[in-house]
Amino acid sequence: MFALNPLRLAMACALGWLTAPALAGAGAPVIAGGLLEQAKGLPAEFSEYFFDTPLAVRVELNGSYLGDAMLMLGRDNTVQLLKYNDFGESSLGDDDRTRWLAALAQPFPLGSCEQACPHDLIALHYSLERSHLSILTREAESDPTEQRFYRPPETSRGVLLNNQLNIAGSESQMYGTYQGTVTASLGQWTGVGQGQLNRSAGHGYSSDDYRLGSLYADHVAGERFVRLGYFNPSTQGLSREPRTLSGLPQSTLGAMFGSSDTLLIHSDQPSATPIYVTPNRPATVEVYRADALIHSAPVEAGLQALDTRKLPGGIYSVEVRLVEDGQVIETREELIYKPTNWRDSSRRWRYNAYLGKGHELLSSQRYSNRDEGFNAGLIGNYLLHPRAILGASLEQLDGTKQYGLSLDWTATEQLSGYANLSRTEGRGNGLDLQAVYRYTSGSIIASHNRTWLYTHSLGRDLPAFVAPRYIREVKDTQQNALSWQHQVTHRGSFNARLTHSDGAVNGVGADLSWLQRSELFGSDATWRASLFDRPGTLGSANRRNRGIDLSLSMQLGAKGNSLYGSLGSRTARDGSREQTVSVNYEHRVDGPVLKSVTGTLDHDSYGVGLGGRASFESAVASGDAYVQSSSYNGELGGGLNLSNTVAMAERGMAIAGSRGEYPSGMVIDVISDAPGVELKSLDGEGLQGTLRAGRNLVPVSAYKPGKLTFDTEGDDGEPISVQPRVARYHLNKGGVAYQQVRIMRTVTVVGRLLDSRQKALPGVIVANHASRSVTEADGFFAVEMSQSTPALEVRQGTRSCLVEVDMALAQRDNNVLLVGDLTCDPREVADAAIAPNHGA
């Protein structure tokens, strides 16, 4: 068996050498009857290695390299594609390879396609001289530059339900939100429904609210989208949306349409404008969107940036609350802005338009009291220059008009700026300016935000006999900030931030810090020394908060454990001076459910505060929970963030507790006869996951064709086969695909296949659950076989037979099973029972 390979290689080389001159002299081979024409000049001893035996060829689709593959040629002028060997240098997608592997899995006529032409096939041509298969389709006549967006699949089915529970509070007050979002794929349309339940409680009061946030259908085609139903008109495909005081309306019953970049590639990214918080003590940051708590996290004292990568993508306003010792110390509005790049000068306009009636459906009294009126808006972007984007908006919200104008300008690779001006009738005006300068060793960011809000009050100096009259006043609030980050050495950096506020917080603030990376006791460590002088707040008895802080954070061991400690001085809650000590230790568990545990200890002039945090992930839910006690009044507070995803497909339901967004999903049933072997999945974006035996649910990309690759870990040295190795998908948003994956212990079966007359069967497919192969010209084959299913299926065209392998009688050499001659007489069958589906 093994001696045949060098012989075949030598004969194949000789075949190419003998045929090249003859074919060159004969000119280009004709397509009709081309195989027999090309084989006429072959010596007789080479003919059997040309027909009905595997050949290695190059495959091209419309002139582009598709891949190197194995195929078989038939004397009836047919071709059968068996598998791909290599396609690393191909610019075409996996969906093209999968499509043509399936279309040519059975013998297909060469030449012009007259009827039942798959995928708009025009013709197939094989060249013996170049060992080359050409596939020509109608797409060859189209301009490839027109395909600027992913083509969504023709059909897609499935339902995804995302559940999210966020709770934060203390002994004196509590906030909680449950939010459920349903995304359903209905062919070319995507249905979306979102609802929420809120509960808040405090001293002597409690409130329960519910609201249907949206119920609409979306359709995306190319660079356009249309939305019908009940929705919040969030924008799509705009690089810069002008910011206005009232924002976009909520609960609109109507239609929306415009530009969309949904079919372009997206990646998670932080907000373009960072959000800074400066708690005076260990505190909690709560982020609300449309009155719903979407994220909360404990934070240490001092200046720090909120991790906005965990927040949903898009362009929207949020309310950030800073809670210390169970009391809300600060509340402010911030903008989450995650824009996409836009540099296409051939399409300078982008727009979103909506039209409808403001209305609340299935909502509690709190939301139903909102004004309801006519809502309409037009928001657009114009590409003045590849480095300058102009934004404009004209909207009417419940009878009130508002306007916005913005400019995003990248002057050079180092300098960029952003300006925004808005006006809302009856409410006020707003101005936002930002400039960013980047240089080799750092960056400088300057920003100015200002609002002029209209307020109305009764005139106080009017005589008693004069009718009361409202006087309009203008409340001017502003915030200026200047941030500077500079890398002084490869291990040390300097950070400075100056702020000036006039409004809810008044005064000038300054934060200066030095970060130094080093090695301590063999572990990576980061030192931070900080000086700060900030305006007074309720947390410092409205006295200026001045102090110093020295901290150290270091990694402990290879498991990811970490230790954080700090010493400092600051202004206490009563305005006096206090010294602080804080220690934080995180231990990585990586258990079946519990992933990490964190303990915190804080000491100040009031006493000791303790805290703890646990991160967990199970098959049905994931999240984190934290608890902390106040050293000031001993009040106990904490929070819980919990989420999971439920998928419903044609083949059943699956639940996943893993974190992350599920634009679409794949239900994977893992069947294993190797209990000690773990299965890993890896998608094209670099995300990796672990699959357990049984039913699993993993997130996959929507609209874009993709694939999941499976591999094993923890094997004991015995041959292991995973079938299939690759699962491909192409889904609309909300679609759910299904895949069954087998993990099998295997043995290599070597033998020769004969028919009932004891003649060798060349060029037939020998398949098992584990793999498949093709017999040589003399009937020899080698194929992997599952030890738990010792049977081989023999397929020749539409004929098939099943051969049982008696492993007890076969001669075994380690993991090779020598079975000798096997007799099989293929008969006509309707379908193959166990042949696996192999892809590229």
Helices and strands as residue ranges (DSSP letters): H 4-26, H 34-39, H 44-47, E 55-61, E 64-74, E 78-86, H 94-103, E 108-109, E 111-112, G 118-120, E 121-127, E 132-137, G 138-141, G 144-146, E 157-170, E 174-186, E 189-202, E 205-221, E 224-231, E 252-259, E 276-277, E 283-289, E 292-299, E 304-305, G 308-310, E 315-324, E 327-337, E 349-358, H 365-368, E 374-385, E 388-397, E 400-410, E 415-424, E 428-439, E 442-458, E 470-487, E 492-502, E 507-520, E 523-534, G 538-540, E 545-556, E 561-571, E 577-588, E 594-604, E 607-617, E 622-629, E 636-649, E 652-656, E 664-672, E 678-683, E 688-691, E 694-700, E 706-713, E 720-723, E 726-729, E 736-754, E 765-767, E 772-774, E 780-786, E 791-796, E 799-804, E 811-813, E 816-823, E 827-828
